[in-house]
Amino acid sequence: MNKSIIAIAIAAVTAAPIAANAAGTVYAQVQAEITQADNGTDSGLRMDDNARGRIGYKGSQELGNGMTMIGKMEYKMDTADGDSDTAAGSGIALTKREMLVGLKQGWGTFTMGRLKSPYKYAGGVKYDAFVTTALEARDDIMTGKVGTGKAMGHNGFQSDSIGVSAMGGKVYLTYGVDEADPTVDTDGNFGDLTVSYKHKMGKKNELVFAHVAQGDAGDYSATKVAGKFGAVKFQVELTDDGTAAGSDTYIFAAYGMKMAGGKLIVQGGNADGDNYVDGTTSVVVGFQKKFTKKARWFAGIKSNSGDDETQNITYGMRFDY
């Protein structure tokens, strides 16, 4: 009996440093919204029918010598009806987002898997206060699902890639490494390159540069310049798919002002081109109130004119945990 107790105690003491050294978090985001939409030919009241919800796990393990292993798995789902946006009605409630394993050291981070794009998070979705809502700028005055594989803009993730982040995240690069055949790329990932650089100027100001170069699967490329100066944010994108269809230009700007315990936000811009977009001007006026870091509500009016004549009025709530 005593030997068993001693053995258990030794095992517990031995395992304790490992257990204390590991950290993992399960997290989620639930969001739903109601929108009164009008596209000129069809109008009506609807619940959110896109996958706004999130659920995921992220963890880390210290390995010694200043090195840490990290891992993350994240899926999206539709809070309104439990279906994913790509499999509505099928009973499949989860769709893949970011999946990675990596190593962190003093110089930076190296990751592998299905990664977030430097292009997407340099300015982009970080500048849009209404991202992942019916009021968002993506696919209107920001690139959305573009390029071969549809992961070169602000909507997708880059599968089968390696990523390197350095200088405290100021420099971030991803590269597609899945070449199924040495002579013919059948996956559309090999050689896909995205890179970003952020130049900080104090706590509130920054300039951002980002570039996308599609690999063997296509000739799509895009370059963006963005910046944040106090309450003002802007972004300009120039894209080209390498065909006779021509190039596109996207311009986005936003201003936020504190009001009534929340923030009044005005944002808009223009997209014009010959490939992924024709000619669209978009304006959003909305209000967002964060009760805590995890609980918020938002409302706004979005009006698109030009080749995309749509208007919507949206009210929604979001809770993170």
C-alpha positions in Angstrom: 0.0 0.0 0.0 2.7 2.4 1.0 4.8 1.5 -2.1 1.7 2.3 -4.3 1.3 5.7 -2.6 5.0 6.5 -3.0 4.9 5.5 -6.7 1.8 7.7 -7.3 3.5 10.6 -5.5 6.7 10.3 -7.6 4.7 10.1 -10.8 2.7 13.2 -9.8 5.8 15.2 -9.0 7.5 14.1 -12.3 4.4 15.0 -14.4 3.7 18.3 -12.6 6.2 20.5 -14.5 4.9 19.2 -17.8 1.3 19.9 -16.9 2.1 23.3 -15.6 4.1 24.1 -18.7 1.2 23.3 -21.1 -1.6 25.7 -21.9 -4.7 25.3 -24.0 -7.9 27.2 -24.6 -11.2 26.3 -26.1 -12.9 29.4 -27.5 -16.0 30.4 -29.5 -17.9 33.2 -31.1 -21.7 33.2 -31.5 -23.3 35.9 -33.7 -26.6 36.5 -35.4 -28.2 39.4 -37.1 -31.4 40.5 -38.7 -31.3 42.3 -42.1 -33.9 44.1 -44.1 -32.3 43.8 -47.6 -33.3 45.2 -51.0 -31.4 44.5 -54.2 -33.9 46.2 -56.6 -35.6 43.0 -57.6 -36.0 41.2 -54.3 -36.5 42.6 -50.8 -37.4 41.2 -47.4 -36.5 40.6 -43.8 -34.1 37.7 -43.1 -31.9 36.2 -40.4 -28.2 36.0 -41.0 -27.6 33.2 -43.5 -23.8 33.2 -43.4 -21.4 31.3 -41.2 -20.6 34.0 -38.6 -20.0 31.7 -35.6 -16.6 30.4 -34.7 -15.3 27.5 -32.5 -11.7 26.6 -31.9 -8.9 25.4 -29.8 -5.4 26.9 -29.4 -2.6 25.8 -27.2 1.1 26.0 -26.5 3.9 24.0 -24.9 7.2 25.4 -23.7 10.1 23.2 -25.0 13.0 25.0 -23.3 15.8 27.1 -24.6 13.3 29.9 -25.4 11.3 27.7 -27.8 7.5 27.1 -27.7 5.4 24.8 -29.8 1.9 26.2 -30.7 -1.2 24.6 -32.3 -4.6 25.9 -33.4 -7.8 24.5 -35.0 -10.7 26.7 -35.9 -14.0 26.1 -37.6 -16.9 28.4 -38.6 -20.7 27.7 -38.3 -24.0 29.5 -38.8 -25.4 30.6 -35.4 -28.9 31.2 -37.0 -29.6 27.6 -38.1 -26.6 25.5 -37.3 -25.5 24.9 -40.9 -22.3 26.0 -42.5 -22.5 28.4 -45.4 -21.2 25.8 -47.9 -23.4 23.0 -46.8 -26.7 24.5 -45.8 -29.3 21.9 -44.9 -26.8 19.0 -45.1 -26.5 18.6 -41.3 -22.8 19.6 -41.5 -22.4 22.4 -39.0 -18.7 23.1 -39.2 -16.4 24.4 -42.0 -12.6 24.6 -41.7 -10.8 27.9 -41.1 -7.3 28.1 -39.7 -5.4 24.9 -38.8 -1.7 25.1 -37.8 1.2 23.8 -35.8 4.3 25.9 -35.3 7.4 26.9 -33.3 8.0 30.3 -31.6 11.4 31.6 -30.6 12.9 35.0 -29.9 13.4 35.8 -33.6 9.8 35.0 -34.6 7.4 32.2 -35.5 7.4 29.4 -38.0 4.0 27.7 -38.8 2.7 25.0 -41.1 -0.8 24.1 -42.3 -3.9 26.1 -43.3 -2.8 29.6 -42.5 -4.3 33.1 -42.4 -3.1 35.3 -45.1 -0.7 38.2 -44.4 -2.6 40.1 -47.1 -6.0 39.5 -45.4 -4.8 40.8 -41.9 -2.6 43.7 -43.0 -5.2 46.4 -42.9 -8.0 44.6 -44.5 -10.3 42.8 -42.1 -8.5 44.5 -39.2 -9.7 47.9 -40.5 -13.3 47.0 -41.2 -15.3 47.5 -38.0 -18.2 45.5 -39.5 -16.2 42.6 -40.8 -18.2 39.3 -40.7 -21.5 41.1 -40.8 -23.9 42.1 -43.6 -22.4 45.6 -43.4 -18.8 44.5 -44.3 -16.7 45.8 -47.1 -15.4 42.5 -48.5 -16.6 41.7 -52.0 -17.7 45.3 -52.5 -14.9 47.7 -51.9 -12.3 45.2 -50.6 -11.3 42.1 -52.5 -13.1 39.0 -51.2 -12.8 35.5 -52.7 -10.4 36.1 -55.6 -7.6 34.3 -57.4 -7.4 30.6 -58.3 -8.5 28.8 -55.2 -10.3 32.0 -54.0 -7.9 32.5 -51.1 -5.9 35.5 -52.3 -8.1 38.3 -51.0 -9.8 39.0 -47.7 -12.1 35.9 -47.4 -10.0 32.8 -47.5 -7.2 30.9 -45.9 -4.1 29.5 -47.5 -4.0 25.7 -47.4 -0.8 23.6 -47.6 1.4 26.5 -46.7 4.3 27.5 -44.5 4.4 30.8 -42.7 7.2 33.0 -41.2 6.5 35.9 -38.9 9.4 38.1 -37.6 10.2 41.5 -36.1 7.3 41.2 -33.6 4.8 40.4 -36.4 5.8 43.5 -38.5 6.9 41.1 -41.3 4.8 38.1 -42.2 5.2 35.7 -45.1 3.4 32.6 -46.3 4.3 30.2 -49.1 2.4 27.3 -50.7 4.4 24.2 -50.8 2.0 21.4 -52.0 3.1 20.4 -55.4 1.3 17.1 -56.2 3.2 16.5 -59.4 6.8 17.7 -60.0 5.9 19.1 -63.4 2.2 20.0 -63.1 0.6 21.7 -60.2 -2.9 20.2 -59.7 -3.7 21.7 -56.3 -3.5 25.4 -57.0 -1.3 26.1 -53.9 2.4 25.5 -55.0 4.3 28.8 -55.2 1.4 31.0 -53.8 3.2 33.8 -52.0 1.8 36.5 -49.7 3.8 39.0 -47.7 3.1 42.0 -45.5 5.0 44.7 -43.7 3.6 47.0 -41.0 5.5 50.2 -40.0 4.3 51.5 -36.6 4.4 55.2 -35.8 3.4 55.4 -32.2 0.5 53.5 -30.6 -2.3 54.7 -33.0 -0.6 55.2 -36.4 0.8 52.7 -38.9 1.5 52.2 -42.6 1.0 48.8 -44.2 2.2 47.2 -47.4 1.1 43.8 -48.6 1.5 41.7 -51.8 0.1 38.5 -53.3 1.6 36.5 -56.1 -0.3 33.4 -57.3 1.8 30.4 -58.0 1.8 27.9 -60.8 -2.0 27.6 -60.8 -2.6 31.2 -62.1 -1.2 34.6 -62.7 -3.3 36.6 -60.1 -1.4 39.3 -58.2 -2.4 42.1 -55.9 -0.7 44.9 -54.1 -2.2 47.0 -51.3 -1.1 50.1 -49.4 -3.0 50.9 -46.2 -2.7 53.1 -43.2 -4.2 54.1 -39.8 -3.9 57.6 -38.4 -5.9 58.0 -35.2 -9.6 57.5 -36.0 -9.0 57.5 -39.8 -8.2 54.3 -41.8 -7.7 53.8 -45.5 -6.7 51.1 -48.0 -6.0 51.0 -51.7 -5.7 47.7 -53.6 -4.5 47.1 -57.2 -5.2 43.6 -58.6 -4.4 41.8 -61.9 -5.3 38.3 -63.0 -2.8 38.3 -65.8 -5.4 38.0 -68.5 -7.0 40.3 -71.1 -9.8 40.9 -68.7 -7.7 43.7 -67.1 -7.1 44.9 -63.6 -9.2 46.1 -60.7 -8.9 49.0 -58.2 -10.4 48.9 -54.7 -10.5 52.0 -52.4 -11.7 51.8 -48.8 -11.8 54.5 -46.0 -13.3 54.6 -42.5 -13.7 57.0 -39.6 -14.8 56.2 -36.1 -16.0 58.5 -33.3 -16.9 57.7 -29.7 -20.6 58.5 -29.0 -23.2 57.4 -26.4 -20.9 54.8 -24.8 -20.2 53.2 -28.2 -18.7 54.2 -31.5 -20.3 55.8 -34.6 -18.6 54.5 -37.7 -18.7 55.8 -41.2 -16.9 53.9 -43.9 -17.1 53.5 -47.7 -15.3 53.6 -50.9 -15.3 52.5 -54.5 -14.3 49.5 -56.6 -13.8 49.7 -60.3 -12.3 47.3 -62.9 -12.7 44.7 -65.6 -12.2 41.4 -63.9 -13.7 40.6 -60.4 -15.6 43.9 -60.1 -17.2 46.3 -62.5 -18.1 49.5 -60.7 -19.4 49.8 -57.2 -19.6 52.6 -54.7 -20.5 51.6 -51.1 -21.3 53.7 -48.0 -22.0 52.4 -44.5 -23.2 54.4 -41.5 -23.4 52.3 -38.3 -23.1 52.1 -34.5 -21.3 49.6 -32.4 -21.4 49.2 -28.7 -19.1 46.9 -26.7 -20.6 46.2 -23.3 -17.4 44.2 -22.4 -14.5 42.8 -24.5 -16.7 39.8 -25.1 -20.2 41.2 -25.6 -21.4 43.7 -28.2 -24.3 44.8 -30.4 -24.2 46.6 -33.7 -26.5 48.2 -36.2 -26.2 50.1 -39.5 -27.3 51.0 -43.0 -25.3 50.0 -46.0 -26.0 51.4 -49.5 -24.3 50.2 -52.7 -24.7 52.0 -56.0 -23.4 51.6 -59.5 -23.4 48.1 -60.9 -24.3 46.6 -57.5 -27.5 48.4 -56.5 -28.3 47.1 -53.0 -29.3 48.5 -49.6 -29.7 46.8 -46.3 -30.5 47.7 -42.7 -28.9 45.4 -40.2 -29.1 44.7 -36.4 -26.9 42.1 -34.7 -25.3 40.8 -31.6 -22.1 38.9 -30.9 -20.7 37.1 -27.8 -17.2 35.7 -27.5 -16.2 33.2 -24.9 
